[in-house]
Amino acid sequence: MSPLTVTVLVFPGVRLLDVTGPIEVFTSANEFGGRYRVQIVSEDGADVITSAGTRLSADRAADEVREPSDVLVIPGGPEWETLIKDDALLDVVRRLDATAGRTASVCTGALLLAAAGLLHGRRATTHWRFTRQLALRFPSVRVEPDAVFVRDGTMMTSAGVSAGIDLSLALVEEHYGAEVARAVAKDMVVFMQRPGGQSQFSVRSQIPYSRQELLRRILDAVAEDPGANHSLSAMARRAGVSVRHLARLFHEEVGTTPARYVEQVRVEAAQILLETGDDPMAVVARRTGFGSAESLRRAFVRHLGVTPGVFRSRFRTTGLVSDEPVTAGTSAS
């Protein structure tokens, strides 16, 4: 059987793992019975510098791709807002897609596909941080915010970064069967199919879609600025409704109270600050709307069962500083 051709499009500012994750899956599959030929293509055949500052070499220019691709991979990048306005790049995406058996995007690559007009009327997903942007900018796309990846005809779109590995494993299973895909997953120490959707990463994306535009605006405002004044009276005043009416909307549409939703969002925002920064607890509390370190501590214990200090110590390291093997949770990408 002839090898299947996988073409990966790269461009300046592409996210490195969006590229290397799928490539690793397909090339690893060759060790377990798969047959893939992977080629990296850039617009003009030149090397590109990724968002991580790493140089990637292209095998050829897009115009030099003559044979059809069995799989076309469109990765994403942090500067997606600029990329979706790059007409030359979108032209390349369209031309490569026209001869591909299947086109698959990773992370914000979905926005490139949408900007190229290739997701019109299709179901799709992207990184949870950008599902709302995908829906707002491209209303003809039926966005599924909780999915790790979505298949719609010849198009596949995946969530953030490592979800490109999940998508690629699904393609290996489609091409060569579950045993080959399972062998690759075990070799790479990742889930064959990870538990849960990407809603585990975002409080806002766990909330069911509401037909009440007023409520959606309130929910989005809290998620976008957790540190602002989001007392029930303040939110009701901004929405132009009574406190009682707003509380009823939360109960019916969200299934919780306004105060609990706000606190959940603030805890998530504090988690991010604790994982990525060194600010003192009082600063983290102030920036996320808790007001005091003690209020922050109580909320963490209530929602997570640990104090902010313990959370920071656990999630600022992989645990590889000791000789003890890391087990629980390390098989997920």
C-alpha positions as MATLAB code, in Angstrom:
seq = 'MSPLTVTVLVFPGVRLLDVTGPIEVFTSANEFGGRYRVQIVSEDGADVITSAGTRLSADRAADEVREPSDVLVIPGGPEWETLIKDDALLDVVRRLDATAGRTASVCTGALLLAAAGLLHGRRATTHWRFTRQLALRFPSVRVEPDAVFVRDGTMMTSAGVSAGIDLSLALVEEHYGAEVARAVAKDMVVFMQRPGGQSQFSVRSQIPYSRQELLRRILDAVAEDPGANHSLSAMARRAGVSVRHLARLFHEEVGTTPARYVEQVRVEAAQILLETGDDPMAVVARRTGFGSAESLRRAFVRHLGVTPGVFRSRFRTTGLVSDEPVTAGTSAS';
ca = [
       0.000    0.000    0.000;
       1.335    3.427   -0.930;
       2.193    5.812    1.912;
      -0.393    8.430    2.822;
       0.833   11.985    2.294;
       0.458   14.440    5.172;
       1.124   18.080    4.273;
       1.678   20.523    7.127;
       1.453   24.220    6.266;
       3.762   26.493    8.270;
       4.038   30.284    8.356;
       5.874   32.913   10.419;
       4.588   32.892   14.004;
       3.097   29.399   13.815;
       2.787   27.650   17.183;
       5.489   24.988   17.398;
       3.464   22.217   19.084;
       0.619   22.691   16.606;
       3.127   21.517   13.993;
       5.256   18.994   15.851;
       2.409   17.272   17.744;
       0.660   15.916   14.621;
       3.989   15.166   12.901;
       5.089   13.101   15.897;
       1.852   11.100   15.813;
       2.079   10.316   12.096;
       5.780    9.464   12.104;
       5.394    7.340   15.243;
       2.584    5.442   13.504;
       5.148    4.311   10.919;
       6.791    2.252   13.668;
       3.578    0.331   14.350;
       2.230   -0.526   10.924;
       1.187    2.851    9.547;
       2.662    4.332    6.383;
       2.816    8.123    6.270;
       4.973   10.528    4.286;
       5.070   13.938    5.994;
       6.038   17.123    4.180;
       6.319   20.629    5.613;
       5.259   23.395    3.258;
       5.560   27.168    3.548;
       4.142   29.824    1.270;
       7.436   30.467   -0.542;
       9.486   27.455    0.556;
      11.531   29.500    3.031;
      12.196   28.594    6.652;
       9.846   30.143    9.210;
      10.342   31.280   12.787;
       7.706   29.905   15.152;
       6.076   31.816   18.007;
       8.568   30.048   20.285;
      11.487   31.515   18.322;
      12.431   28.145   16.808;
      13.338   27.919   13.129;
      11.404   25.374   11.063;
      12.640   24.243    7.667;
      10.150   23.790    4.843;
      10.502   20.942    2.379;
       9.012   22.929   -0.473;
       6.932   25.925   -1.451;
       3.160   25.631   -1.667;
       3.276   26.128   -5.466;
       5.579   23.115   -5.757;
       3.012   20.755   -4.226;
       1.749   18.878   -7.256;
       0.353   15.660   -5.835;
      -2.829   15.545   -3.738;
      -2.452   15.275    0.047;
      -4.317   12.649    1.989;
      -4.245   14.965    5.022;
      -3.619   18.711    5.101;
      -2.792   20.112    8.546;
      -3.406   23.808    9.211;
      -1.837   24.822   12.548;
      -2.544   28.011   14.447;
      -0.559   30.819   15.989;
      -0.927   33.516   18.652;
      -1.141   36.237   15.978;
      -4.225   34.718   14.365;
      -5.941   38.109   14.043;
      -3.200   39.180   11.628;
      -3.091   35.822    9.864;
      -6.795   35.810    8.979;
      -6.248   39.092    7.082;
      -3.303   37.712    5.068;
      -4.907   37.164    1.659;
      -1.841   35.418    0.215;
      -1.773   32.920    3.071;
      -5.528   32.300    2.813;
      -5.051   31.678   -0.908;
      -2.458   29.013   -0.109;
      -4.857   27.397    2.376;
      -7.593   27.246   -0.275;
      -5.283   25.805   -2.961;
      -3.890   23.095   -0.697;
      -7.358   22.203    0.572;
      -8.687   21.835   -2.976;
      -6.489   18.763   -3.552;
      -6.585   17.304   -0.019;
      -8.579   14.253    0.954;
      -9.037   15.703    4.430;
      -8.143   19.060    5.972;
      -7.486   19.290    9.714;
      -6.823   22.373   11.816;
      -5.156   22.700   15.195;
      -6.114   25.405   17.696;
      -6.571   28.810   15.981;
      -5.964   27.181   12.611;
      -9.759   26.893   12.569;
      -9.972   30.669   12.239;
      -7.711   30.470    9.186;
     -10.022   27.873    7.650;
     -13.044   30.024    8.447;
     -11.420   33.147    6.972;
     -10.637   31.150    3.821;
     -14.346   30.299    3.556;
     -13.814   26.581    4.140;
     -15.982   26.200    7.249;
     -19.133   27.808    5.877;
     -22.140   25.930    7.270;
     -19.913   23.391    9.016;
     -19.540   22.348   12.637;
     -16.165   23.309   14.103;
     -14.222   24.028   17.255;
     -11.056   25.807   18.339;
      -9.238   26.623   21.573;
     -11.796   27.452   24.276;
     -10.400   30.977   24.589;
     -11.325   31.699   20.962;
     -14.579   29.810   20.374;
     -16.538   33.013   20.971;
     -14.374   34.904   18.445;
     -14.892   32.120   15.901;
     -18.662   32.335   16.384;
     -18.811   36.146   16.284;
     -16.517   36.689   13.306;
     -17.847   33.783   11.248;
     -21.553   33.358   12.088;
     -22.024   30.735    9.356;
     -19.793   28.348   11.346;
     -21.615   26.154   13.866;
     -19.198   26.328   16.781;
     -19.030   23.474   19.297;
     -17.117   25.045   22.207;
     -16.686   21.952   24.368;
     -15.359   19.515   21.760;
     -11.716   18.397   21.747;
     -12.091   17.902   18.003;
     -14.945   17.984   15.491;
     -15.303   16.068   12.243;
     -17.642   17.473    9.583;
     -17.277   15.843    6.197;
     -13.721   16.247    4.959;
     -13.004   18.932    7.575;
     -11.654   18.338   11.064;
     -10.987   21.070   13.617;
      -9.432   20.661   17.038;
      -9.158   22.592   20.271;
      -6.008   24.094   21.739;
      -2.456   22.951   21.021;
      -2.233   19.376   22.348;
      -5.691   18.595   20.942;
      -3.891   18.337   17.596;
      -2.427   15.103   18.959;
      -5.930   13.789   19.754;
      -7.096   14.673   16.253;
      -4.074   13.023   14.646;
      -4.591    9.840   16.666;
      -8.184    9.748   15.410;
      -6.898    9.967   11.844;
      -4.396    7.160   12.443;
      -7.260    5.025   13.765;
      -9.338    5.899   10.699;
      -6.494    4.973    8.344;
      -4.889    1.975   10.023;
      -7.178    0.850   12.834;
      -7.485    1.176   16.603;
      -4.535   -1.089   17.404;
      -2.055    1.129   15.560;
      -3.510    4.295   17.117;
      -3.421    2.699   20.567;
       0.227    1.715   20.095;
       1.114    5.293   19.142;
      -0.772    6.704   22.149;
       1.030    4.329   24.510;
       4.386    5.129   22.918;
       3.796    8.868   23.304;
       2.328    8.434   26.817;
      -0.907   10.237   25.953;
      -4.558    9.284   26.206;
      -5.991    7.330   23.300;
      -9.105    9.394   24.050;
      -8.821   11.943   26.818;
     -11.631   12.080   29.391;
     -13.980   15.042   29.175;
     -14.160   17.952   26.788;
     -12.246   21.200   26.840;
     -14.874   22.742   29.139;
     -12.733   21.430   31.981;
     -10.452   24.366   31.172;
     -12.977   27.201   31.295;
     -15.813   28.082   33.664;
     -17.515   30.270   31.036;
     -17.546   27.493   28.435;
     -19.290   25.143   30.873;
     -22.363   27.356   30.906;
     -25.082   26.139   28.512;
     -25.797   28.470   25.612;
     -28.499   30.940   26.635;
     -31.032   32.437   24.275;
     -31.144   35.463   26.562;
     -28.750   37.988   25.018;
     -28.921   40.063   28.195;
     -27.631   37.134   30.266;
     -24.927   36.237   27.742;
     -23.584   39.792   27.972;
     -23.434   39.560   31.768;
     -21.696   36.172   31.724;
     -19.145   37.401   29.190;
     -18.491   40.610   31.145;
     -17.660   38.614   34.277;
     -15.352   36.269   32.346;
     -13.582   39.156   30.602;
     -12.950   41.204   33.785;
     -13.278   39.065   36.937;
     -11.873   41.815   39.140;
     -14.638   44.327   38.400;
     -17.661   44.944   40.615;
     -19.993   42.043   39.894;
     -22.310   42.212   42.861;
     -25.864   41.186   42.084;
     -27.095   44.756   42.341;
     -24.302   46.079   40.108;
     -24.947   43.448   37.419;
     -28.695   44.047   37.545;
     -28.167   47.785   37.245;
     -25.897   47.370   34.203;
     -28.399   44.996   32.594;
     -31.344   47.291   33.316;
     -33.354   44.630   35.131;
     -34.389   43.997   38.721;
     -32.212   42.012   41.105;
     -34.967   39.441   41.418;
     -35.317   39.032   37.639;
     -31.552   38.570   37.186;
     -31.373   36.006   39.976;
     -34.221   34.098   38.336;
     -32.434   34.156   34.956;
     -29.279   32.718   36.527;
     -31.287   29.981   38.219;
     -33.168   29.033   35.045;
     -30.396   29.395   32.466;
     -27.159   28.783   34.361;
     -28.330   26.527   37.160;
     -26.531   28.435   39.880;
     -26.622   31.765   41.683;
     -24.957   34.917   40.330;
     -22.602   35.010   43.325;
     -21.464   31.422   42.817;
     -20.829   31.932   39.092;
     -18.778   35.068   39.776;
     -16.772   33.263   42.443;
     -16.056   30.323   40.114;
     -14.767   32.669   37.409;
     -12.628   34.540   39.929;
     -11.145   31.299   41.275;
     -10.222   30.284   37.727;
      -8.621   33.689   37.086;
      -6.663   33.396   40.348;
      -5.478   29.912   39.356;
      -3.995   31.334   36.148;
      -2.209   34.134   38.034;
      -0.826   31.674   40.590;
       0.394   29.291   37.890;
       2.043   31.941   35.742;
       3.216   34.695   38.085;
       4.882   35.492   41.375;
       2.519   38.147   42.712;
       1.828   37.999   46.472;
      -1.514   36.530   47.505;
      -2.894   39.957   48.399;
      -2.176   41.211   44.868;
      -3.730   38.118   43.278;
      -6.798   38.578   45.494;
      -7.140   42.236   44.552;
      -6.687   41.620   40.804;
      -9.310   38.873   40.740;
     -11.966   40.656   42.766;
     -11.622   38.822   46.093;
     -10.394   41.898   47.926;
      -8.284   40.121   50.532;
      -5.959   37.148   50.736;
      -8.256   35.583   53.342;
     -11.275   35.755   51.012;
      -9.145   34.195   48.284;
      -8.051   31.414   50.650;
     -11.622   30.611   51.684;
     -12.808   30.471   48.064;
      -9.967   28.129   47.064;
     -10.689   25.762   49.936;
     -14.394   25.847   49.094;
     -13.961   25.130   45.360;
     -10.669   23.242   45.107;
     -10.089   21.808   48.567;
      -6.630   23.389   48.831;
      -5.252   26.786   49.809;
      -3.826   29.126   47.155;
      -0.332   28.515   48.527;
      -0.635   24.751   48.163;
      -2.132   25.172   44.691;
       0.788   27.336   43.573;
       3.377   24.886   44.927;
       1.702   21.961   43.144;
       1.159   23.562   39.774;
       4.402   25.493   39.348;
       6.394   22.259   38.924;
       6.018   18.989   37.051;
       7.126   17.024   40.098;
      10.274   15.809   38.315;
      12.620   17.398   40.835;
      12.684   14.138   42.818;
      13.591   10.596   41.850;
      10.036    9.411   42.480;
       8.092    8.462   39.316;
       5.267   10.772   38.298;
       2.118    8.732   37.762;
      -1.368   10.206   38.207;
      -2.349   12.588   35.466;
       0.865   12.406   33.457;
      -0.605   10.380   30.608;
      -2.686   13.310   29.411;
      -1.247   15.768   26.928;
];
